[in-house]
Amino acid sequence: MKGTPKTLCLGALICAALSGLAGAEIFVSPRGDDNAPGTRNAPLKTIVRAFEKAKPGDTVRLLPGVFSEHAVLRRSGRRGAEITIAGTRSGNGEYLSIVQAPGKVLTDWQPAPEVGENVWKTPLEKRPDLVMKDGAMIAYINPLTMALPQRKVLPEEITDVYIVSKFGPGCKRLAGLDLLRMPDQVKFTHENLGRKRENFWEVIGRVLAGWKNGYLYIRLAGGQDISKCRITATYGEGFLLEDASFIVLKDLHIRASRIQIRITGKSSNNSIENCLLMHGGSRVRIDKTASATTVRNNIMTCGFIRNDLFMQRSPKDMRGGALYEIFKYIIGTALSDDIGVANYGPGSKIADNIIVQGLIGIRAFGPDMTVSGNVIHGMSSVGIVTCSLTTGRFFRNLVMNCGIPLRIHEYCNPQAQREEYHYNNLFIQARHDGQHILVHCYAKLGRIYKASPRQEKKEIPKLSDHEKTFIYHNTFWGGRDTGVPFTVSRFSRTFRKVMPFFVINNIFKDHPWHATDSHELAGPNLLYQFQAPDKPRRDKKVPKLNKVVGVKDSAGIWKEKGLAGLPDLSLAENSPALSGAVDISKPFTAGGKEYPALPGFESGYFKGEVPAFGALQQHEDMTFFNERFRRTVSAMKTLSSLGISMPVPGVR
């Protein structure tokens, strides 16, 4: 039946409105022209010019190619009509639109005998933000270290005294120019490496650079020919969203910047989706003034020349520890100088990302945030780190082979607003290696206090009434046999009798140093053993508050025969973890005290007579985590195809 003229007119108006909501496409190509109309056949040349032309609801479509551009975005879309900047992907998912910071290939290299043998220099007026060799990020000495005067006599090896010493009067650090001329076989050691000594040049990929007084200096160890190397210096960031809201960045390969994406000012409701981010000090940085940012389904990595050496620190292989110290004190000045997502803003959602091989996976320093479904693999420093201002939920993350999977940072800060909920996560280390949770206590004077009789006379700051951390229904697999998986007891008598930690229904590795009087809720948890402890238990209350199983019973907790590199941590048919936990989906009693329900579990979630310990219940399998692990394997193959050194993923 044909419609009346009035009906047809109304239909036309609706179609026109829907068409307006869909928005237009504006095309950009490195071979385009900024005076062109921006069609597919006549694209613009720069992202910034296309963004200036975009209206709410429009899509800026990047055609295949390399865009050498610092894209500053200072306009906004609106809710339901976001402005999207989208790259082009091939049929097999390959990223074809590449955005990198402006830079130049350096060619005018001259010997620098005034510095040392095998050191080269080229004039460069301004200090670059990043230096690359053949497409990989290289170690680049911080400017404070480069400013130090050279020594007449070099030390025989590089120890912590030569890299950690504070700048200023009496500084004992090696000058940057001295580091550049250290011999090829020089050893590197640090107190955190124990007695292990690593070859400095092998750990950093046999190349080191630094800038001073108008020259970029570079050392290629092992007799490499500089004329056969492509050395690139870049400046600026990839994308800067400043006072920009309702912007979507997706399907982009962003690289070669100091920060790939920075969101600052009063920006809000922006999304970063399905991107490949590599290089720099941060892949994504969200400043504290920016809010409601979503970072979802991205692949992130450092892209360092020895990317394969980012790993859990181990007495058997401390190269990851050496790389951590170099990134912290030589590339950085005293802080870990590499982060996947650095979030300081409120309301951020960081979900379903693959973050592999770097120093820190997620720096979760913002309020009201959600961190879920991420894979964080091979961080030499920390998988997830939180601070005194962190509030939010952390769940269903897979954290593997990190120096410290979870670091609870800056406890005992009087201004703290911390309220963290960690649940349903898998933390996986080597079977007899690595730790799990490190608690760092912070005083208002910036000191780290450790429990000792001498410190009892010092002024100790009080814990904030808002400061609380809830850790429940997580599975901690592996970890070293000689270290406590949860280091909070040593701080309890320093700050107050009981620390505000609520730890219940987890599966932890057992150790004689476990203590129950150091935190408010210390069980029940399931404590297991891969091997019998060689020391007697100190705290006799541990078995009363927790379910402790020996080596024989521990072998039957999980199915364990999972994917290559990922154990199956679903519970075995007769697992000792199937009974003894508490139903925390409703108000509950533990240790003789009453507590309110904890978030994350709806009433009726737990099957059977009682809940099971750990991240997976009796009715749950590893499907969710297996899918993410397979995606991680695929992502690491993609990175390998780009020339980034990638180890085989999984438990080592």
C-alpha positions, -999 to +999 in steps of 0.1 A: +000+000+000+013+034-010+017+060+017-001+094+017+019+125+008+020+134+046+034+100+055+060+101+027+070+136+039+074+124+075+094+094+063+117+116+043+123+138+074+131+108+095+156+094+069+172+128+066+176+130+104+191+095+106+214+103+078+226+134+097+232+113+128+254+089+108+277+117+098+300+122+069+333+106+061+364+128+056+393+110+040+430+116+047+461+102+030+498+110+033+497+117-004+467+140-001+463+178-003+449+199+026+432+221+000+413+190-014+376+184-006+384+153+016+367+127-005+381+092-010+394+102-045+406+136-033+417+132+003+432+157+027+468+154+037+468+159+075+448+145+104+446+179+120+431+196+089+405+168+086+396+171+122+391+208+118+365+201+091+347+174+111+314+180+127+298+159+155+289+125+141+316+126+114+344+101+108+379+111+098+390+080+078+428+075+075+437+057+043+468+034+043+501+050+048+524+067+074+513+100+089+542+118+105+522+143+125+517+156+160+479+155+160+465+181+185+427+178+189+409+206+207+373+203+194+345+180+206+317+159+194+287+152+215+271+122+231+256+100+204+274+120+178+311+115+185+339+125+161+358+094+151+393+091+138+395+057+123+424+039+105+422+013+078+426-025+085+433-052+060+411-083+057+434-102+082+434-073+106+467-057+097+470-021+107+475+000+075+472+035+089+503+044+109+506+076+129+540+086+143+556+117+157+575+140+133+612+133+132+642+129+110+666+102+100+701+111+112+729+107+087+758+132+094+776+109+118+812+118+129+835+100+153+836+115+189+871+106+202+868+133+228+841+111+244+855+077+238+863+050+213+834+038+191+812+068+201+796+088+173+779+122+172+758+143+149+747+179+152+711+182+165+699+216+177+671+204+200+670+173+223+647+147+207+620+130+228+627+095+214+655+078+195+650+048+173+673+023+156+658+004+127+623+010+139+629-001+176+631+022+206+666+023+221+680+032+255+682+070+257+700+086+287+680+112+307+692+148+304+702+152+341+727+123+337+740+136+304+747+170+321+771+154+346+809+160+341+830+131+327+853+111+349+890+106+342+889+070+352+860+046+346+849+020+372+854-016+364+816-023+364+784-004+367+769-009+401+739+008+418+761+035+434+769+048+399+733+050+387+711+056+419+730+084+436+709+116+439+716+145+417+733+175+433+763+180+455+782+147+460+764+129+432+782+097+424+763+088+392+782+080+361+779+108+335+760+100+304+791+104+283+809+079+306+781+054+301+786+057+264+822+048+265+820+018+289+838-012+274+818-039+255+822-065+282+813-043+312+791-059+338+760-043+354+748-051+389+724-037+415+714-046+450+680-058+436+699-083+414+716-100+444+749-115+433+738-116+396+760-097+372+747-090+336+764-077+305+753-041+303+754-038+265+736-071+258+707-061+281+702-028+263+706-042+228+742-030+222+731+006+216+729+037+238+722+073+230+722+107+247+720+144+238+742+172+251+750+207+239+737+205+204+748+170+196+732+136+197+758+109+207+754+072+201+774+041+210+771+009+190+788-019+209+803-049+192+817-031+162+784-023+145+786-002+113+767+030+119+763+036+081+741+005+080+718+016+108+687+037+104+688+061+134+657+083+138+650+111+162+614+121+169+597+150+187+563+154+204+534+131+210+512+111+187+478+124+197+471+152+222+434+156+232+432+188+251+398+201+262+383+177+237+353+154+244+334+127+227+363+117+204+369+081+193+403+069+181+402+034+166+420+010+143+452+030+144+488+020+147+504+048+167+542+046+174+575+065+177+563+091+202+573+099+237+536+095+246+513+079+220+481+093+232+477+120+259+443+132+272+445+164+292+426+195+301+389+192+307+385+164+282+358+138+289+340+108+274+368+099+249+375+064+237+406+046+224+396+013+208+412-015+187+445+004+183+481-009+182+503+014+205+540+010+209+572+030+220+577+059+243+574+064+280+536+059+279+512+044+254+482+061+269+484+089+296+451+102+311+458+133+332+439+139+364+417+167+349+404+144+321+374+122+329+354+092+317+380+079+293+375+044+278+406+024+268+393-009+253+406-038+232+440-023+223+474-040+219+503-022+237+540-029+240+572-010+246+588-018+213+622-017+228+652-031+209+654-060+235+617-062+241+621-099+248+640-092+280+610-077+298+601-104+323+595-116+358+627-110+378+643-143+387+675-155+403+678-178+373+675-149+348+679-114+361+680-096+328+645-084+333+656-069+366+686-053+350+664-038+323+641-025+350+669-007+368+682+008+335+648+021+326+643+035+361+677+052+366+694+057+333+665+062+309+644+077+337+658+096+367+642+076+396+608+064+384+599+035+361+601+051+327+576+029+308+539+025+312+511+009+291+483+030+305+490+058+330+456+068+344+452+097+368+417+108+357+383+099+373+358+075+358+382+057+334+374+023+320+404+002+310+391-031+296+401-060+274+435-047+264+466-068+256+496-052+273+528-071+268+565-066+274+573-034+293+579-020+327+544-012+341+512-025+326+486-002+342+493+027+366+458+029+381+461+062+400+426+076+393+393+076+413+362+057+403+379+035+377+373+001+363+401-022+352+387-055+338+394-083+313+430-071+305+460-094+298+492-080+313+522-101+304+559-097+309+562-064+329+597-062+345+584-038+371+546-041+379+515-055+363+490-032+381+500-005+405+475+016+426+480+046+449+464+065+477+438+082+455+427+050+437+391+040+440+374+014+418+371-022+408+398-046+393+384-079+381+388-107+356+424-096+346+450-121+336+484-109+350+514-132+341+551-132+345+555-097+360+582-085+384+553-077+408+518-086+395+500-062+420+516-033+439+495-015+465+514+018+465+515+047+490+497+033+520+495+055+551+489+088+532+468+111+554+450+124+523+441+090+510+407+082+495+416+047+485+389+021+482+400-008+459+381-040+451+403-068+435+384-099+426+382-128+400+417-121+388+443-147+378+478-138+389+503-164+374+540-166+381+565-193+375+559-223+397+587-216+422+596-180+413+584-144+416+562-127+442+526-116+440+515-086+460+538-059+473+526-033+497+545+000+498+539+023+527+543+060+523+549+087+549+540+124+544+577+132+542+581+108+513+600+081+532+594+044+531+591+031+566+600-005+575+592-021+608+622-018+631+627-008+667+646+023+657+616+036+638+592+034+667+606+068+679+598+085+646+567+105+639+545+080+621+516+093+600+481+079+606+461+059+581+432+077+565+398+065+575+390+062+538+419+039+531+407+003+524+417-025+501+396-056+494+412-086+479+389-116+474+382-146+451+415-143+432+438-171+422+475-167+428+493-195+410+531-200+414+554-176+431+587-181+449+590-206+478+609-182+501+588-151+500+555-141+516+530-136+488+513-107+506+538-083+523+516-063+547+525-078+581+559-060+584+541-026+582+513-033+607+531-025+638+547+006+622+515+023+613+489+008+636+480-026+650+459-037+621+461-027+585+429-020+566+432-050+542+403-074+537+416-106+522+392-135+519+384-165+496+417-163+477+440-191+467+475-182+479+508-200+482+515-209+518+546-197+537+557-198+574+557-160+576+520-157+569+504-135+597+468-130+605+469-101+630+483-077+604+451-069+585+414-065+593+401-096+575+428-123+570+407-153+559+395-177+552+418-183+522+431-215+508+468-218+513+486-244+492+522-257+489+542-268+458+569-280+482+571-285+519+584-254+538+618-257+555+608-235+584+581-239+611+550-217+609+553-185+630+516-176+634+497-205+649+464-188+641+469-192+603+454-227+601+425-216+623+414-188+600+425-203+567+423-237+550+458-250+546+466-280+524+499-298+521+520-307+490+500-338+482+466-322+484+478-291+466+484-312+435+446-318+432+434-281+435+433-274+397+431-293+365+463-276+354+466-293+319+456-262+300+470-243+270+507-242+262+519-215+285+486-211+305+477-237+332+440-247+335+431-232+369+395-244+369+389-265+400+394-303+399+365-326+406+375-332+442+395-300+447+401-290+483+391-255+471+354-265+467+346-260+503+353-237+532+349-202+515+324-176+526+294-163+506+304-126+503+275-118+479+255-111+510+263-098+545+287-124+561+306-133+592+343-141+592+368-143+621+340-135+645+331-102+628+302-091+606+308-075+572+286-061+544+284-078+510+313-072+487+307-060+451+311-082+420+288-111+428+250-111+426+230-131+451+229-167+439+261-165+420+278-192+441+266-227+433+266-256+457+263-255+495+292-231+499+313-210+475+347-222+463+380-205+469+397-186+440+387-168+409+367-197+394+338-215+409+329-251+405+306-243+376+331-221+358+359-231+333+388-212+317+369-201+286+371-164+293+408-164+302+417-189+274+402-166+248+422-137+261+454-157+262+449-169+226+444-132+216+477-124+234+495-151+214+480-137+182+490-101+192+526-111+200+528-128+166+516-095+150+543-076+169+569-101+159+560-096+122+568-059+128+603-067+138+598-065+176+616-092+196+589-112+213+593-143+235+570-172+235+541-161+257+530-179+289+545-192+321+582-196+319 
